[in-house]
Amino acid sequence: MRLLKHLFLLLVLTSLAGVSAVGWFASQPLELKSSPLEFTLSSGMGLAAASRVMAEAGAGFPPWQFSLLGRLMGKATEIKAGSYLLEQGVTPFQLLDKLTRGDVTQAEVRLLEGKTFRQWRQALDAHPDLRHDTSGLTEAEVLTRLDATEPHPEGLFFPDTYLVAKQSSDLDLLRRAYRAMQRHLQKEWQRRPAGTPYRSPYEALIMASIVEKETGQASDRPLIAGVFINRLRVGMALQTDPTVIYGLGEAFDGNLRKRDLLADTPYNTYTRPGLPPTPIAMPGLESLRAALNPANGDHFYFVARGDGSSEFSRTLDEHNRAVARYQKRKGAAG
C-alpha cells in the first residue's frame, strides 16, 4: 500500500513537472532559423505533421514538444491550412493561437476587366502564390467544379483585386469571382429601367462585355450601350469589331481585315443580327451598369476620336463625315 502511494506521488510530481516544462516551453520566444520565417500547412494536415513541417522550416523546437502543447491545450484538431509568416520573438503559445485562428499571409491577385477567360487562366497559371488546381482542366470541367450552370465561361467572373491566402486554390478564387459577378449582375438587373430589350440577365452580360471592349472611357459607356440598344430595337446589325475579333480566337493577328468582317461566325455581328451567343470578355461594374442603364437618345453610330472618347451620330451621313474627319486627323498625326 505504501508502495502504491509512493508511485502515485511520483506520477503526480512527474505530471506536474511535465506540465511545468510545457508551460515554460509555451512562454519562451522561439529561436527562428530566419526572420521572417515562412511555411505552408496543407489542407487536412494534422498537428503532428504540421509540427514537423514547422520544425523543418526552422521554427526552433522539437516537433513532439509543440504537438504535446497543442494536445494539452485541446487544439490538436483546430489547425488551419495556409501560409504563415513568423517574426522573431513569437512564442509557441502565440504560434498555436495563430494556427488555430488561421492568421495566414495573403497574396494579391488582380483580375482585369476587358480580358478574356483564356487570358485570365494564363495569369492565374503564372501566379506564384496560387495552387493551380485548374491546370489541365477543360473550360467545361472548370465550370462543373464551380457548379456553374452556364455552358461557356466567358464573362461569368467579376474583375477585381482579390486577397487570397498564399497557396490557396485558383479554383477557390474563380468561385469567389463567379459569385461576385452573379451578385452584381442580379443587383443591376433588378434596378434596370422598363423597356430594356433583354430577355435575361445573361443577355445584359453579353452587352456589357461588348461595351467593355468598345471603350475605356467611363462617360461614353452609357452612350455606346444606347447605340447598340437602338440598333437591337430596329433590327439593325450591331456591327461591332470586338465580337468579330473574339470569334477569330487565336487566329486574330492584331489586324482586322475586310475578309474577317465578311467571314460568317456565330460572333460576327456584321453577318448575323442580334447579340452574339456569349459574352466576349469580363465586363467591369461600370459596363454592367451602362448595359442596363443605356443613355436615351437617337444615336445609331459612333467612331473613336483617337483620344479614348467617341463621336456619336444619328444618321449614316453624319457618321461617314465623322469617320472621314477623324481618319484624316489620324493620317495627319501619323
N, C-alpha and C positions, 0 to 999 in steps of 0.2 A: 504493500500500500504506500509506504514511504517512497519507494522507487517510482511509483506512478506519479506521485505528487512532484517529485523532482523532475521527472520527464515533462510533465505538464508545464511546470515553471520554466523549464528550459525552452520549451516550444513557445511560450508566451514571450520570453525575453528575446528569443531569436526573431519572432514575428515583429516585435517592437523595433528591434534593431534593423530589420529589413525595411519596415515602413519608414523608419527614420532615415535610412540610407536613400530610399527612393525619394523621400521628401527633400533631402539635401540635393540630390541629383536634379530634381524638378526645378529648383530655385536658382541653380547656378548657371551663369551665362555659358553658352556653348562655345567651344573653340572651333570656329568655322575654318575650313580649308581656304576659303576666299570670301570676300565680302564686296558686293552682294553674292550670295550663293543661290543658284537657280536649279531646280529639279522638277520633274514632272511625274505625277502619280496617275497611272492608267485607271480607266473605269473598271470597277469590280475588284480592285486590289485591296487585300485585307491589311490589317495593322502590321502583321509580321513582315509581309512583303514590302509594305510601304517603309517600314523601319530600315530594311536592308537597302532600299533604293536611296534613302536619305543618307545613310551611313556611307554608302559607296560614293555618293556625290560630295562627301566631305563635311557632313553635319557635326562630326566630332563626338559621337557616342557609339557604344556597342549596340547593335540592333535589339538584343534581348532586353536591354535596360529601358529603352523607350517603349518597347512592346509591353513590358511589365507596368510601366506608368500608365499607359493607355487602358490596360485591363483594370487596374486598381481604380482608375477614375471613371470606369464604366463607359469608356468612349471607343472601345475596340471596333464597334460596327458603324461608327459615325464619320469615318474618314471620307472626305470628298475628293474626287478626282480633279485633276487640273495641274497647271503650272504654278509653282510657288517661288517667291523670292525672299530670302532671309538676309537680314543685316546683322553685323557684329553686335553682340550684346543680348541677343534673343535667348530666352531660357527654354528648356524643354516644355515647361508648363505653357508658356506663351505659344510655342510651336504647336503643341497639341490643340490649343484653342484655335489657332489659325487654320489647322487642318480640318477641324470639325465645323468651323464656320464657312469653310470654302472660300477663304480670303485669297483668291488666286490672282496672279498677274494677268493683265489684259493686253490684247493687241487691237489695233485699229484696222478695220477693213473698209475701204471706200469703194462703193459700187456706184458707178457713174450713170446718170441719165443719158439717154440717147445711144447707149451701147446695146449691142445685141446679146442674146443669151450665150452665143458661141464666144463672144469676146469676154463676157463675164466669167465663163468657165476657164478660159485661158488665164485670166487674172487670178482666179481662186487657186488654180493648179500651181501657179508660180508663187503664191504667198507662203513665206517660210513658217508662219506661226499657226497655220491651219493643218488639221489632219484631213488628208484627201480621200474621203470615203466615196466620192463620186467618180474617182478615177476609173476609167474602163466601163462606166455605165453609159448606156444609150440615153438620149433625152427622155424616151418613154419610161425607161427604168427609173430615172431620177424623179419624174412626176409620180410614179407609182409609190416610191419611197416616201414622198411628201403627202400622199393621199390626195393629190390634186385631181380634179375631175376633168380638167381641160385636156384636150389631146395634143396641144402644142405649147411649149414653154415660153415662147416669146411674149414679152410684155407683162408677164404674170408676177414679176418681182419688183419691189419698191426700191428705187435708188436712194441710197442714204449712206452715212458713215456709221458703221456698226462697231461697237466694242464687244469683243469676244474673249473668252478665256483662251490663253495660249494652248495650242494643240487640241482645241475643240474641233468638232466635225464641220467640214464645209457644208454638209447636208443640213446640219442644225441651223447654220447661217442662212441657207436658202429657205429653210422652213420659216424663219423669222421674217425674211423679206417677202415671202409669199403671203403670209398672214397680214403683214403691214399693207401690202397692196390691196388685199381684199377689204381691209378696214377703210382705207382711204377711198377706194372706188365706191363702196356701198354708201359711205357718208356723202360723197359728192353726187351720187345718183339720186339719193333721196332729196337733195336740195335742188335738183335740176328744174328749170322753168318748164311750164307747159309748152308743148309744141315741138320739142327737140325730136328729130326723126330717127331716134334709135329704138330698136326693138328690145334691146337688152343692155345691161352694163358692159358686157363684153364688146359690143359694137362701139360703145363710147370709149372703151380702152383702145380699140383699133384706131379710132380717130385721134385720140390723144397721142398715140405713138407717131402718127403722121405729122401732127402739129409739132411734136418734139423734134422731128428730123428736119422740118421745113425752116425753123428759125430758132435762134438762141436769144432773140430779143423779147423780153417778157411782155412789153406793151403791145407787140404785134400778134401775140398768140391768139387772143380772142378774135381779132380781125381775120386771121388766117382760118381759124375754125369757122368763122362766119361765112367766108368764101366757100369752103367745102360743103357746109350745110346748105347754102343756096344752090350749089350745083346738084346736091343729092335731091333737093326738093323738086327741081325741074327736070330730073333725069339726065343731067349732063355728066359726062365722064369726069372723074376727079382730075385726071391728067397730072399726076404728081410724080416727079422723078424718083424720090426716095423709095417708093414702092417698087418701081421697076428695078432699081439697084438691088433691093432686097431679094427680089425674085431671081436675079442673076447669081446670087450667092458668091461663092469663091471665084467664079468666072469673071466677076467685075474687076477690071484692072485700074480703076480710077478715072476712066474716060468713058462717059456715056455717049454712045453713038446713035445715029438715026435708026440703024438696023435693030438696036436694042429696044427702041421705042415701038418698033413695028412687030417685034417678035412676041407672040402671044404666050403669056404665062398666067397663072392664077393671080399674080401680083402686078400685072401690067394694067394700070388704071387708065392707060390710053386706049387699050383694045377691049377692056371689059368695064361695064358700068358698075356703079356702086362701090362699096368698100372692099378691100382685099380680104381674104379669108381669115387672116390672123393679124395681130399687131406686127410691126416691123422693127420695134426697138423697145427699150424700157423707158416709158414716159415718167417724167417727174410730176410733182404735185401741181405746179403751175399749168402744165399741159393738160392734166386731167380736168382741172377747173375750167380751162379755156374750152375744152371739147364739150363740156356740159353747160357752159355759160357763154356761148358764142356771141360775138358782137352783132347787134341788129344793124341791118343796112342792106344795100342792094349791090354790093361789090361781088363780082364774079371772077376777078383776075388779080394777080399780084406778081411783082417782079422784084428781085433783090436789087437794092440801090448800090451795094458794094461796101456799105459801112456797117452791115449787120441788120439794117432795117429794110422794110419793103415798101414799095409803092403800090397802092391799091387802085383798081379801075373798075368802072361799072360796065363798060362796053368793050368789045374786042378792038375797036378802033383806038380807044383811049389806051388800051393795054399795049397795042402794037407801037404806038408813039412812045410810051414809057420804056418799052423794051429797046427801041432804037436809041432813045436818049441815053439810057444807062449803059448800053453796049458801046455807044460812041465814047462815053466818058472812060469806060474800061479800056477801050482801044487807045485813047489818048494817054491814059496813065501808063499803059504798057509800053 
